[in-house]
Amino acid sequence: MCPLTWENNKDNLTERLQLAVRTNDNVQGFTHNYYRYPARFSPRFVREVIELFSKPGDVILDPFVGGGTTLVEAFASNRHSIGFDVSPIAFFVSQAKTTLLSEKDLEEVSMWAEFVLQKGIQGVESKITFYNADGYLNNLPWTIRKSIEVILNDVELLKTKEQQRFAKCVLLKTAQWAIDCRKNIPSTKDFRNKFSHNIKIFSNGIRELSITISKIAHKTQPLCICLNRSSETLTDCQELNLLPAKPKLVITSPPYIGVHMLYHQWQVNSRKRTRAPFWIINSLDGQGSAFYTFGHYQSHAKKNYFEIAENAFTSIHSAIDDEALVIQLVGFSNHKKFLGKYLEMMTTAGYEEVPITTDKLNRIQRIWRSVPNRKWYVTSKNHSSSKEVLLVHRKNKIK
């Protein structure tokens, strides 16, 4: 559906968006389960937005790519895509999710895993130097640390960087399962069984994605670009020139205001944390949590959030097509306090809101959903969950 037909299809469009936003479907299919990234949104939501507001061959942008859901769904829908994120973990996972592997690649990874999992953890020579010395492995249980190390030591035996990235992503997923927010740490045997199981799950996911793309992309595969950089720098992004056109659709979920999320660490035994994910993907962190969330979630830093958000969306404004839609799921710890400020920020950055539907007094009626059971901490003790709202904007031609 083209945005120009919005008025003629409003009832059907609104119903489909409501169902997609409020879906309780599990995150599954393709490569979506490669990693449990915080605050990821539903593939069904992204798929519906892509179908409603773009056509094959269009370019889709996600300036806060997170776990890569937008890129995967764009890839599988024969749309070109580009994503940005300041988090090396988001960048790594998104690359792994959108890198197709051949059957030969998957067979070689499977054979490698069988070989590696025969090794014991006792007496393994440690190759950890910097990460251990700089505190990345703090609070990591010894048996899990050694289990990771045995596998990580032999990743370079795989022939290609794509195979290595795939194997590291399987390890990242398995280690997250073993550590993050768990009360009981699994045994070495359980860890290895889970790793072996995840190899099979990941392989099936990439096969499904490959088959889907081969059916719809008759000549060439759509471009899928992921960059580890801030969306504030889109005006200087040379990679945008590799795409056939400017983005016609933006689908994203920016950092939530007033909500504390651990994008860069795992929780160990509820109160402790580890930066082990960076060790696994061989990347540096060196940033505080505020770096990944537009500033610290406590009240004194809210101003930073809106300044950074305005810079980002101003940069996005200059990079997208004049007729592009910007569709966001935005979360708040206190929506009554911050929604108005967020909408003001979007106006200042050069956008106008597109009403999905209005009431009898012509007031905008937005689609909301409550989001319980996520691993975040809101600033108010009276909020046990955050709320997300669907916002639709387009360029304000007056700016």
N, C-alpha and C positions, 0 to 999 in steps of 0.2 A: 504494500500500500504506500503510495506517495503522500508526503505531507500535504500536498495540494488538495487531496481528497478527504482531508480530515473532517470537514463539516458534514459531508455526505455519508460518512461511515461512523459518526460519533458514537452511537449506541453500541454497535458491535465492537468498536475499538475499545470503548470504556470497559465493557464486560470482559473482554479478553485480557486487558491490562490488569484489571482487578484480580482475576483468577491467577494470572502469572505472578503478580506481586505477593499475593497471600498464599501461594502454594506451600504445602508442607511436604512436598516431594523430597526424597533423599537426594543428596548430591551424588549423581552416578552417571554412568555412560561415558564413552570415549576415554579420555585421560583425566577426567575431572577428579578422580580420587587419588591422584598421584601424591597429594600432600594436603593436609588439613590446614589451609591458610586461615588466619583469623578473619571473621566477618565476611567471608565469601558469600556471594549471592547465588541464587539458584540458576542453573543452566537453563531451566525452562523459561525463566524470566528473560534472560538474554536472548534465547532463541526466538521468543515471541516478539520482542522489540525489533530484532533483526528482520524478521519476516514482515512485520507491519510497516517499517519505516525505511527499508532499503531494498535494493534489488541486486541480483548477482553481478559481480564486477565492481560494485561500489567499494569505497574505502571506509573502514570503521576505525575509530580511535578510542582507546581507553587510556587516559592520562594518569590513572592510578591503578595499575593493572593487577596488583595483588596476586592472587593465585592463578591468573591467566584465563579465567572463565570466558571472558569476552573474546580473547584471541582464539581459543579452541572452537567456540561456536561460530565465529566468523569464518575460520578455516573450513569447518565442516559445512558451511552454507555457501561456499564459493564466493566469499567476499574477501578482499584484501584487508589487512589490518596492521595497525601499529600500536604498540603499548609502551608506556613509560612507568618506571617506579624507582624511587631512591633506594629501595631495599634490595641488597644483593640476593637475598633469599627469594624474593618475589621474582626477580630477574631470572635466577637459576631455574626455579620451578616452572615458570612460564616457557622458558626455552625447552626444557625437557618435555613438557606437555605437547609442544607443537613441532617437535623434531621426529619425522617419520623414520622408522627403521625397517629394513628388509627382513625377510624370514631368515636369511643367513645371519644377519646381525643378531637377531633374537636367539638363534640356535647357539651362536658363539658365546653370548652372555650366559645362557643357561648352562653350557658346559663349564664355563669359567666359575660359575657359582657352585656347581657340584664339587669342583676342585678346591675352592677356597673354604667351603664349609666342612671339609674333612680335617682342617687344621684345628689344633687345640689352642686355648688362650694362655696356657702356662708357658712361661719362658719366651714369649713373643718379644722380639727386639723392638723397642719403642722408637718410632720415627718422629714422635711428637717433640718439638723443641719450642718454637715460638708460641704456639697456641697454649701449651701447658704453662709456660713461663708468664704469659700475659693474662692468665686467669680465665681463658675461654672454657676450660674444662672444670671449673669450680663446681662442686656439689654433684658431679657426675658419678653415679655408683660405679665401683671398680669393675664389677663383672660386665656391665654394659659398656663401659669405656674400652675394656679389652676386646669385647665382642666386635665393637665398631672398628677398633684398630686392626684386628686380624683381616677384616674385609677390606678396609681402606688401604692397607699396605699393598694389596695386590691388584688394585683397580688399574694400575698402569700396565698390567699384563694384557688388558683388552686393547685391540688394535686401533680403534678410532676414538676420537674425542666424543663422538655421538654415543658410542657404546659406553664409554666411561661416564658420561653425563647421565645416561639411563641408569647405570648401576648405582651411581651415587644418589640418584633420586630415590631408588628403591631403598637404599640404606637410610636416607633421610626420613622416609616414611616409616620405616621399621623402628628407627631410634625414637621418633616422635611417639609412636605407639607405646614404646617401652618406658618412656620417661615422663612425658608431658601430662601433668595433672593426675598421675596414677598414685594410688595408695600403696599398692604392692608391686615391687619391681620383679619382672619375669626372670626366669632362670636363663642361663646361657643356651640350653637346649631349646627353650621356648622362643628365644630371640632368633635362633637360627632357623627354626621351623617357620617362623613368621616371615623371615627374609626370603626363604625359598618359596613360600606361598605368594608373597608380594611380587616376586619375579613373574610368576604365572599370571597374576591379576594385571600387572602392568603390560605384559606382552599381549594379553587379550584386548586391553584398552587401545593400544597403539594399532593393533590389527583392525579393530572396528573403525577407528578414525581413518586409517589408510584406505580401507575398502570404500568408505563413504566418499572420501575425496576423489578416489579414482572413478567413481560413478558419475560425479557431478562436474568434475573439472576435465573436460574432454581433450583440451589441447595442452594447457599448462596449469600447474598448480597456482592457486592464489598466493600472493606474497604475504608473509607473516613476519613482521619485524618487532623485536622486543629490545628495549634499551634500558640500561641501568643509569638513568639520569632523571633529573627533576622536570616536571611538566612546565615549570617556570621558564625553561630554556627552549621551548618549541620554536620560537622565532629564529633561533640559530641552528636548528636541527637539519643537517644536510640529508639525513636519511629520508626525510619527507619527499625529497626530490626523486627518490627511487620508485615512489608509488605512481600509478597512472593518473591520479587526480587528487584533489584535496579531499579530506574526509567529509563524507556526506552525513555521517551519524557518529555521535559520541555516546558511548554507553559506559557508565562508570559509577563507582561508589567511593567518594573521597573519605579521608579520615574523619571519624565521628567527633564532633565537638563535645567536650566535657566527659569523654569516655576514655578510660585508661586501657590500652590494649598492648599486649606483648607480641609485637610483630617480629621481634629480633631475639627473643629468648624463650626457653621452655621452663615451665614450673616443675620443680622437683619437691615432692613431699609437701605440697601446698604452699610453703613459705619461702623456699629457696628457689634459686634460678640458675640456669646455665646458658652459656652462649655457644654450646656445642654445635648447633647447626652450621655456624660459620666454619668450624673445623672440618666438618664433613664435606662442605662444598668448596673448601679451600679458598675462602674469601675473608676479608677483614670487616670488622664492625667499627669499633672506635667511636660510635655515636651513642648518645643517650636516647632514651625512648622518645623524647620530645622531637627528635630529628625525623621520626617516621610518622608523627601525628600532628604536624603543624604547631608544635609547641606543647608545653606541659599541660596536662589536663586540669590542673588546679586553677582556681578562679583568677588569680593575678595575671595569668598569661593568655587569657581569651583573646586579647587584642592581637597578639601574634598570629593566632589562628586565622583571623579574617584578613590580615595583611598578606599572609602567605597565600591564602585561597584566592584573593583578588589578583595577586600577581600571576598565579597559575592560570586562572580563567581568562585574564587579559591576554596572556600568551596564546592560549588555546583559540581565542577569538580571531587572532590574526592568521592562524594556521588552517582553519576549517573553511569549507565552502560557504558562500553567502546564504545558501538555503538550508544549511545543516541544522539538524535538531540535536540538542544536548539533553540526554535523558539520564537522570541520576536517581539512585536510591541513597538518601542522606539520612544518617542516624544522629539522634540527639539524646543526651542524658535528660534534658529538660526542653522539650520542643516548644513549650509556651514561651520560654525565655529566649531561645536562640533562633527559631525559624525566621522571625522577622528580620533579624540581623543578617542571616544567611541570604535571604531574598534581596536585601539591600546591597549586599556584596555583589550578587550576580548582576544587579542593575548597574552598579558602578563599573563593573567589568565589561559592560556593553551588551547585555542580554535583556530580553523581555520574556516573561512567563507565558506559556501557551496553556490556556485552561483545558483540562481534560473534559470537565463538565462543570456546569454552574447551577446554582439554585434559582428560585423564582426571583430573587433580588439581584441576580447576576453576580453573585459572589462565587469565587472559585471553590470548587469541592475537590479536595485532593484525596488520593488513595494512600491510606496508612496501614501499617501492620506493626504489631508488637513482636519483639524478637527476644524471647526468653532463652535461658540455658546457654548463653554464650560466655566465653571466657574473657569477660571484661569487668571493669569496676567503674561504676558511675560515681559522680561526685556527691550526689545526694543519697542519703541513707534511706530515703523514702521511695527510691526507684529500684526495683528488683530486676527490671529489664529496660532496654532502650526501645525507642520507637523509630521506625523508618518511614520516610515519606517519599513518594514518587514525585519528582519535579521534572517538568518538561520546559525547556527554554529554546529560543532561537535568537539569532543576532538581532539587536536593535538597529535598524537601518539608519537611525538618526545619528548614532555615535560616530 
